[in-house]
Amino acid sequence: MPEELLKFSKIGFLIHVILGALFAILYWLPGVSAPLFGFTYAPVTDGLSQVFAAAITGLTIGSVFAAMAKQWNEVKILVYIELIWLGLGIIATLINVLAFGTTTVLFVIVLGVLFALFLLIFLKQEGKMK
């Protein structure tokens, strides 16, 4: 198991930062993002969207710090948290497919790509994959 944070892991964190920043900005602006995602704007949409944006922002900032880390043990817990968050996000999206409609495909693709990325980071860092 490599103790040093691999270049692949740092690149993975940077990919997460880019995607996370994009979606955080969209969710902080529900008046813009709700119609893009096919939702009707309402005050409750505004509040829930911004709470979700706060979670995305926090995890994205975590990846900024992780990309600057030197050792695997400094970022391991973040990778666990991301895997749990993204896995549950995929499940929640699929459960709510009727509410999300065609946006379900976008959400599942983005969450799935990030889940696969963090899983690869974990497997490579743990030496279970070359």
FENFEN-V142067 format. One record per pair of residues at least 12 apart in sequence whose C-alpha atoms are under 10 Angstrom apart, sorted by the first residue. I is the first residue (numbers start at 0). J is the second residue. Records with the same first field share a line. If there is no record, write none. Layout:
I->J + J
This chain:
0->71 + 122 + 123 + 124 + 125 + 126 + 127 + 128
1->70 + 71 + 72 + 123 + 124 + 125 + 126
2->69 + 70 + 71 + 72 + 73 + 124 + 125 + 126
3->68 + 69 + 70 + 71 + 72 + 73 + 124
4->65 + 66 + 67 + 68 + 69 + 70 + 71 + 72 + 73 + 74 + 75 + 120 + 123 + 124
5->66 + 69 + 70 + 71 + 120 + 123 + 124
6->66 + 120
7->116 + 119 + 120 + 123 + 124
8->65 + 66 + 71 + 74 + 78 + 116 + 117 + 119 + 120 + 121 + 123 + 124
9->62 + 63 + 65 + 66 + 67 + 68 + 69 + 120
10->66 + 116 + 120
11->62 + 65 + 66 + 113 + 116 + 117 + 119 + 120
12->59 + 60 + 61 + 62 + 63 + 64 + 65 + 66 + 67 + 78 + 113 + 116 + 117 + 120
13->59 + 62 + 63 + 65 + 66 + 67
14->59 + 62 + 113 + 116
15->58 + 59 + 60 + 61 + 62 + 63 + 66 + 112 + 113 + 116 + 117
16->55 + 56 + 58 + 59 + 60 + 61 + 62 + 63 + 66
17->59 + 62 + 63
18->55 + 59 + 109 + 113
19->52 + 55 + 56 + 57 + 58 + 59 + 60 + 62 + 109 + 113
20->52 + 55 + 56 + 58 + 59 + 60
21->55 + 56
22->51 + 52 + 55 + 56 + 59 + 109
23->48 + 49 + 51 + 52 + 53 + 54 + 55 + 56 + 57 + 59
24->49 + 52 + 53 + 55 + 56
25->48 + 49 + 52
26->44 + 45 + 46 + 47 + 48 + 49 + 50 + 51 + 52 + 53 + 55 + 56
27->45 + 46 + 47 + 48 + 49 + 50 + 51 + 52 + 53 + 55 + 56
28->45 + 48 + 49 + 52
29->41 + 42 + 44 + 45 + 46 + 47 + 48 + 49 + 52
30->42 + 44 + 45 + 48
32->45 + 48
33->45 + 48
35->102
36->99 + 100 + 101 + 102 + 103 + 105 + 106
37->98 + 99 + 100 + 101 + 102
38->98 + 99 + 100 + 102
54->84
58->77 + 80 + 81 + 84
59->81
61->74 + 77 + 78 + 81
62->74 + 77 + 78 + 81
65->77 + 78
70->124
71->120 + 121 + 124 + 125
72->124
75->120 + 121 + 124 + 125
77->117
78->114 + 116 + 117 + 118 + 120 + 121
79->117 + 118 + 121
80->117
81->113 + 114 + 117 + 118
82->110 + 113 + 114 + 115 + 116 + 117 + 118 + 121
83->114
84->110 + 114
85->107 + 109 + 110 + 111 + 112 + 113 + 114 + 115 + 117
86->107 + 110 + 111 + 113 + 114 + 115
87->110
88->106 + 107 + 110 + 111 + 114
89->103 + 106 + 107 + 108 + 109 + 110 + 111 + 114
90->107
91->107
92->104 + 106 + 107 + 110
93->106 + 107
